[in-house]
Amino acid sequence: MTGGEALTRKHNAERTRADIIEIATREFADRGYAGARVDEIAARTRTTKRMIYYYFGGKEDLFLAVLEQAYRRIRALEQQVDVEQLEPAAALRQLAELTFDHHEADPDFVRLVSIENIHHADHLRRSQSREVLSAPALDILARIMERGRAAGQFREDLDALDVHMIISAFCVFRGANRHTFEAIFGRDLLAPSRRDHLRTMIGDLVVAHVTTLPDLAGDGAVQRGTGV
């Protein structure tokens, strides 16, 4: 086999894997882990069930590959936040709004996360890439928080994971609970007419929380100036 043939073969293998993951993402998101069928995924791709098992080893490993790819996509987006050039509060707001936009544009991500939680994160716990999937998000937030504290703008009692949880909770809830929320309260959280309001809200909530001193004396919280 020549060098060119080897590269072509590698490229075709990568393209096949990517095609399988793309179709599998939709199958798992639509039907859940238990309901998804490898036969159906094979039928919708340019490959066979045998090749899927060759590339991924089985349904469990395929689902894990789908989850890992979904997390890698949002981590890649988070890297676009200009941490060094923006003021800390502005950087934090941009990260919150980026997460809001991602979860809206990629509802499969929210569904996959919900499905994996139903299964107690059994698949992700086996991942060899967990640190890779978490580190970029926490690194960016940690740098923003450090700069904000150094400037006297941010609270000292919050860490990056606290802030990540707040952003994720708001954005995931909006997608995962859309239908039950509308059924009970009559409000569609994904209605275009409310999009700008909710997008601004998550930025306001996060910035306000990290810039408000805890009420240690019981006299009322103190708001720090942020300049934004």
C-alpha positions in Angstrom: 0.0 0.0 0.0 1.4 3.4 -1.0 1.4 6.4 1.3 -1.4 8.0 -0.8 -3.5 4.9 -0.5 -3.0 4.8 3.3 -4.0 8.4 3.6 -7.1 7.8 1.5 -8.0 4.8 3.6 -7.6 6.7 6.8 -9.7 9.6 5.5 -12.4 7.2 4.4 -12.4 5.6 7.8 -12.6 8.9 9.6 -15.5 10.0 7.3 -17.3 6.7 8.0 -16.9 7.1 11.7 -18.2 10.7 11.6 -21.1 9.7 9.5 -22.1 6.9 11.9 -21.8 9.3 14.9 -23.9 11.9 13.2 -26.7 9.4 12.4 -26.4 7.7 15.8 -26.7 11.1 17.6 -30.1 11.6 16.1 -31.2 8.0 16.7 -30.2 8.1 20.4 -31.6 11.6 20.9 -34.9 10.6 19.3 -35.4 7.2 20.8 -33.2 7.1 24.0 -30.5 4.6 24.7 -32.8 1.7 25.2 -35.0 2.5 22.1 -32.2 3.1 19.7 -31.3 0.3 17.3 -27.9 -0.3 15.7 -29.8 -1.9 12.7 -31.6 1.4 12.1 -28.3 3.4 12.4 -26.7 1.1 9.9 -29.6 1.4 7.5 -29.3 5.2 7.5 -25.6 5.3 7.0 -23.3 4.2 4.1 -22.1 1.2 6.1 -23.2 -2.0 7.8 -24.0 -3.1 11.3 -20.9 -5.2 11.2 -18.8 -2.1 10.4 -20.4 -0.2 13.2 -19.3 -2.9 15.6 -15.9 -2.9 14.0 -15.4 0.8 14.5 -17.1 1.2 17.9 -17.3 -2.3 19.5 -21.0 -2.2 20.3 -24.0 -0.1 21.2 -22.6 1.0 24.6 -19.4 2.3 23.1 -21.2 3.9 20.2 -23.4 5.8 22.6 -20.3 6.9 24.5 -18.7 8.1 21.3 -21.8 10.1 20.6 -21.7 11.7 24.0 -18.0 12.5 23.8 -18.5 14.1 20.4 -21.4 16.2 21.7 -19.4 17.5 24.6 -16.3 18.2 22.4 -18.4 20.4 20.2 -19.5 22.7 23.0 -16.1 22.7 24.5 -14.7 23.9 21.2 -17.2 26.7 21.1 -16.3 27.8 24.6 -12.7 28.3 23.5 -13.9 31.2 21.3 -14.5 33.4 24.3 -11.9 36.1 24.3 -11.0 35.8 28.0 -8.0 38.2 28.0 -9.4 41.1 25.9 -12.9 41.3 27.5 -13.7 42.7 30.9 -14.3 39.8 33.3 -18.1 40.5 33.6 -18.4 40.9 29.8 -16.5 37.6 29.3 -18.7 35.8 31.7 -21.8 37.2 30.0 -20.5 36.1 26.6 -19.9 32.6 27.9 -23.4 32.4 29.3 -24.9 33.6 26.0 -22.8 31.3 24.0 -24.0 28.3 26.0 -27.6 29.6 25.6 -27.1 29.8 21.8 -25.5 26.3 21.6 -28.2 24.5 23.6 -30.9 26.2 21.5 -29.2 25.3 18.2 -28.4 21.8 19.3 -31.4 20.3 21.1 -29.9 16.8 20.6 -27.2 17.7 23.1 -29.8 18.5 25.8 -31.6 15.2 25.1 -28.4 13.2 25.2 -27.4 14.7 28.5 -30.9 13.9 29.9 -30.8 10.4 28.6 -27.3 9.8 30.1 -28.6 11.1 33.5 -31.4 8.6 33.4 -28.7 5.9 33.1 -26.8 7.5 36.0 -23.9 8.6 33.7 -22.8 4.9 33.4 -21.4 5.5 30.0 -19.5 8.8 30.7 -18.0 7.2 33.8 -16.2 4.8 31.5 -14.9 7.5 29.3 -11.2 7.9 29.0 -11.7 11.5 28.0 -13.6 12.9 31.0 -10.8 15.2 31.9 -10.6 16.5 28.3 -14.3 17.0 28.2 -14.4 19.0 31.5 -11.1 20.9 31.6 -11.6 23.5 28.8 -14.9 24.8 30.3 -13.5 25.0 33.8 -10.2 26.5 32.6 -12.0 29.4 30.8 -14.3 30.1 33.8 -11.4 29.9 36.2 -9.4 32.5 34.3 -12.5 34.8 34.1 -13.1 34.4 37.8 -9.5 35.0 38.7 -9.4 38.2 36.7 -12.7 39.3 38.2 -11.5 38.7 41.7 -8.1 40.4 41.1 -10.0 43.5 39.8 -12.1 43.5 43.0 -15.3 42.8 41.0 -16.1 39.2 41.8 -17.0 37.3 45.0 -14.3 35.2 46.6 -16.6 32.4 47.7 -17.5 31.0 44.2 -15.4 28.7 42.0 -15.6 28.0 38.3 -17.7 24.9 38.8 -20.3 26.9 40.8 -20.7 29.3 37.9 -20.7 26.5 35.3 -23.6 24.8 37.2 -25.6 28.0 37.1 -25.2 28.6 33.4 -25.8 24.9 32.5 -28.9 24.7 34.8 -30.6 27.6 33.1 -29.8 26.5 29.5 -30.5 22.8 29.9 -33.7 23.5 31.8 -35.0 25.7 28.9 -34.6 22.8 26.4 -35.2 19.7 28.6 -38.3 21.1 30.4 -39.8 23.0 27.5 -42.9 20.9 27.0 -43.8 20.3 30.7 -43.3 24.0 31.4 -45.6 25.0 28.6 -48.2 22.4 29.6 -48.3 23.7 33.2 -47.7 27.4 32.7 -48.7 28.0 29.1 -45.4 29.5 28.2 -43.1 28.1 25.5 -39.5 28.7 26.7 -38.3 28.4 23.1 -40.7 30.9 21.6 -38.8 33.3 19.3 -40.7 36.3 20.9 -39.1 35.5 24.3 -35.6 34.5 23.1 -33.8 37.9 23.5 -35.4 38.3 27.0 -34.2 34.9 28.2 -30.8 35.3 26.6 -30.3 38.6 28.4 -31.7 37.0 31.6 -29.0 34.3 31.9 -26.3 36.9 31.4 -27.8 39.2 34.0 -28.3 36.4 36.5 -24.8 35.1 36.3 -23.1 38.5 36.4 -25.3 39.7 39.2 -24.6 36.6 41.3 -20.8 36.7 40.9 -20.7 40.4 41.6 -22.9 40.4 44.7 -21.3 40.1 48.1 -22.9 37.5 50.4 -25.0 39.0 53.2 -22.8 37.8 56.0 -24.1 40.5 58.4 -27.7 40.0 57.6 -28.0 43.6 56.4 -28.7 42.9 52.8 -26.4 41.9 49.9 -23.9 44.5 48.5 -23.5 44.9 44.8 -20.0 45.4 43.4 -19.5 47.6 40.4 -18.7 45.7 37.2 -18.4 48.5 34.6 -20.8 46.7 32.2 
